[in-house]
Amino acid sequence: MRSFLSLTGALCVPFMSIHADLSVGHIYPISFVDVDGNRLSTADGRVTVVVLTTTADARKAQIVGDRVPDYCLGNPHYRMITVVNFLKRRSSAIRAIFRAWIRHRLDTEARRLQTRYTAKKITHDARQDVFAVPDFDGELVRQLGVPFEAADFRVFVFGRKGELLREWKGVPTARELAAVVK
């Protein structure tokens, strides 16, 4: 799955002025730029799992990544993006520190993911498949229908055209996640 385990940069789409829960079946072409400079979108032809977390709930994001079905691993038709809600606006100096911390976490997650890749005989570098977007000002969080100041953990699955397939306000089971991404 091209990018399943993660955390991820700046938002490219105008944000919604009023937050509201997203609706299953509606299309949400949300664009991101991750900490590595990759341009990503929920509507780029891939099934995309977006995990919204805070630094306090990073372990939950890791659990979601561990529950991604094996057929998604290394597969360019699937991706997981972790969005880290920092809950407060931050100065550019502090943002740089947090971006470095996120890259370090991504490197660690990629090493863990590489063991799954090796077991499945997937030969490319797992680090190319982990994406994280820090949200320092709440633009992306609001696009996902969550108030910026909320510390809500959520998991969204978007279809190939950006249609919302499912949302959880907690960690889905492996079976639940597999049923939606298939």
C-alpha positions in Angstrom: 0.0 0.0 0.0 1.7 3.1 -1.2 1.9 4.8 2.1 0.4 2.9 4.9 1.8 4.0 8.3 2.3 7.6 9.0 2.0 11.1 10.2 2.0 14.5 7.4 2.8 19.5 5.8 0.8 22.1 4.5 -2.7 22.1 3.1 -3.3 23.1 -0.5 -7.1 23.5 -0.7 -9.1 26.4 0.6 -10.6 25.4 4.0 -14.2 25.3 4.9 -15.3 28.3 6.9 -17.7 26.4 9.1 -16.8 22.9 10.4 -19.3 20.1 10.0 -19.1 16.4 10.0 -18.4 14.9 6.7 -21.0 12.8 5.0 -20.5 9.3 3.7 -20.8 9.2 -0.1 -19.9 12.9 -0.6 -16.8 13.8 -2.5 -14.0 15.6 -0.6 -11.0 16.3 -2.8 -8.7 17.4 0.0 -5.1 18.1 -1.0 -2.0 17.9 1.3 1.7 18.5 1.1 3.5 16.2 3.6 6.6 16.9 5.6 8.7 15.4 2.7 7.1 17.8 0.1 4.9 15.1 -1.5 1.7 16.4 -3.0 -1.1 14.1 -2.0 -4.9 14.2 -2.5 -7.9 12.2 -1.4 -9.1 12.3 -5.0 -6.0 11.1 -6.9 -7.2 7.6 -7.9 -6.2 5.8 -4.7 -8.1 4.5 -1.8 -6.8 6.8 1.0 -7.0 6.2 4.7 -6.6 9.5 6.6 -5.8 9.3 10.3 -6.4 12.5 12.3 -4.5 12.5 15.5 -2.6 14.6 18.1 0.9 13.9 19.4 -0.8 12.4 22.5 -2.6 9.8 20.3 0.2 8.9 18.0 0.1 5.3 19.2 -3.5 5.0 18.0 -2.3 6.0 14.5 0.4 3.3 14.6 -2.3 0.7 15.5 -4.4 1.8 12.5 -1.3 1.3 10.3 -0.7 -2.1 11.8 -4.3 -3.1 10.9 -4.0 -2.2 7.3 -4.6 -5.3 5.2 -1.5 -6.9 3.7 -2.8 -6.5 0.2 -2.5 -2.8 0.6 1.1 -2.8 1.5 3.4 -1.5 -1.3 0.3 -1.3 -3.5 0.2 2.1 -5.4 -3.7 2.0 -5.3 -3.7 2.5 -1.6 -2.3 5.1 0.8 -2.5 6.1 4.4 -1.8 9.7 5.5 -1.5 10.7 9.1 -2.6 14.3 9.9 -1.2 15.6 13.2 -3.4 18.2 14.8 -1.1 20.4 17.0 -4.1 22.0 18.6 -2.4 25.5 18.8 -0.9 27.9 16.3 2.9 27.6 16.4 5.8 29.9 15.5 7.8 29.0 12.4 10.8 28.0 14.6 8.6 25.6 16.6 7.1 24.3 13.4 10.5 23.4 12.1 11.2 21.4 15.3 7.9 19.5 15.0 8.6 18.8 11.4 11.9 17.3 12.3 10.3 15.2 15.0 7.7 14.0 12.6 10.3 13.0 10.0 12.1 11.0 12.8 8.8 9.3 13.7 8.3 8.5 10.0 11.7 7.0 9.7 11.0 4.8 12.8 7.6 3.7 11.4 9.2 2.9 8.0 11.7 0.6 9.7 8.8 -1.2 11.4 6.9 -1.3 8.1 9.9 -2.7 6.2 9.7 -5.9 8.2 6.2 -6.4 6.9 7.4 -5.6 3.4 10.2 -8.1 3.7 7.8 -10.8 4.9 5.6 -10.2 1.9 8.6 -10.0 -0.5 7.9 -6.3 -1.3 11.2 -5.0 -2.4 10.9 -1.2 -2.4 11.8 1.1 0.5 8.9 1.4 2.9 9.9 5.0 3.8 8.5 6.0 0.4 5.1 4.8 1.6 4.7 6.7 4.9 3.1 10.2 4.9 2.5 12.7 7.6 1.0 16.2 7.5 1.3 18.5 10.5 -1.7 20.9 10.9 -0.4 23.9 12.8 -3.3 26.3 12.0 -6.3 24.0 11.8 -7.1 24.4 8.0 -6.9 20.7 7.3 -8.6 19.7 10.6 -11.6 21.9 9.7 -11.7 20.4 6.2 -12.1 17.0 7.9 -15.1 18.4 9.8 -13.4 18.7 13.2 -13.0 21.9 15.2 -9.3 22.8 15.4 -9.2 22.9 19.2 -10.7 19.5 19.5 -8.4 16.6 20.3 -10.6 14.1 18.4 -8.9 11.0 17.0 -10.6 10.0 13.7 -10.0 7.7 10.8 -11.5 8.4 7.4 -11.4 6.2 4.3 -11.8 8.0 1.0 -12.5 6.2 -2.3 -10.5 6.8 -5.6 -12.5 10.0 -6.5 -12.4 11.4 -3.0 -15.7 10.1 -1.8 -15.9 9.4 1.9 -16.5 5.7 2.4 -16.4 5.5 6.2 -15.4 7.4 9.3 -14.6 6.2 12.8 -14.1 8.3 15.9 -11.7 5.7 17.3 -9.5 2.9 16.1 -11.3 0.6 13.7 -10.8 -3.2 14.0 -8.7 -4.8 11.3 -11.9 -6.5 10.0 -13.8 -3.1 9.8 -10.9 -1.4 8.0 -10.4 -4.3 5.6 -14.1 -4.3 4.7 -14.0 -0.6 3.7 -10.7 -0.5 1.8 -11.3 -3.6 -0.3 
